[in-house]
């Protein structure tokens, strides 16, 4: 008989074939075996009856802001909150740390901070800006998971927007190293033209902010990025798509043979313009939240399989950056990595299946960013990364937030599912857990 370290009995396991009641055996840091009646001894046996065993989330879009802006979040608090929401692995964005990850020195500083403070395994994005072009090859060799570009101003002077010429140059380097380029797709020209036609009031309200960045800006930027990917052969990942029209463009590019994937975020599926106006500063983001009809259509394209990944785009800030009376001046970013996934589950199960949700949150991002030899699923030989879910209804309260600052648009919302435990590499995540840096070429 086999010897396991841990066996979870009678769990409802999310597999590629659907939900199955299985025993799950863990040896060391990996899944060893799955069977209906798993034979073998173990050191620890857990009755998981009635619990959903879901693969650990691979969140490819977080801003934990360390080093340099750890007072905004930090690896310790950010990874703790993500683990409470079912996450086991993340890819940290090159901003809003200070300095941003634009060269080898800044990459090394961020990697060291993550290795010292993260409770979850992690990879790192490098930045694609005019300033970083001479350093992209060094970053690729150092182990970035890809490069991130803003096609509009990022909100931080030290992370400049990429013009089309900059994007093309960066994509040529990324293609040479078989790395994807992720883009924040909003066209500054379209936004400027819209704002000339509809001048911004000062101070501006949430309604003014929502109206100031039309879907047309996303469409124009996605079209430009797809054109660059077509010409350079670079893999393209469009982050935080807020509207189905953008997904349709990406799906059409895929049919053409372009290597492009689409990410959306929980807040674009959970919140609409009316919610944004009720919630206020905690719901400001870019692209902005859209109308109810757009949200419903986004769910439909998700159910059709046209969205590849869901990432939190966790982008926190100190309270004082959200406290001015002008929505155009305050920080734009949603802090939601702790509750976005649990909140999605109830509607996701009406619109789609457990296995499709696992693909969006775990399997697909792991595969897209070359982490799938270790992460992204529940199968023998993979890291034993998972969360246990129970259908326990609760209301999210500010005191529940584990982020550095208790700010979230989800406070007050009812959640039908609760993450009861998260395991990383065969052990429950705790304050003593230390994450590892994931170099895609070393996996």
Buried (B, 14 or more C-beta within 10 A) or exposed (E): EEEBBBBBBBBBBBBEEEBEEBBBBBBEBBBBBBEEEBEBEBEEEBEBEEBBBBBBBBBBBBBBBBBBBBEBBBBBBBBBBBBBBBBBBBBBBBBBBBBBBBBBEBBEBBBEBBBEBBBBBBBBBBBBBBBBBEBBEBBBEBBBBBBBBBBBBBBEEBBBBBBEEBBBBBBBBBBBBEBBBBBBBBBBEBBEBBBEEEEBEEEBBBEBBBBBBBBBBBBBBBBBBBBBBBEBEBBBBBBBBBBBBBBBBBBEBBEEEBBBBBBBBBBBBBBBBEBBBEBBBBBBBBBBBBBEEBBEBBBEBBBEEBBBBBBBBBBBBBEEBBEEEBBBEBBBBBBBBBBBBBBBBBEBEEBBBBBBBBBBBBBBBBBBBBBBBBBBBBEEEBBBBBBBBEEEEEEBEEEBBBBBBBBBBBBEBEBBBBBEBBBBBBBEBEEEBEBBBBBBEEB
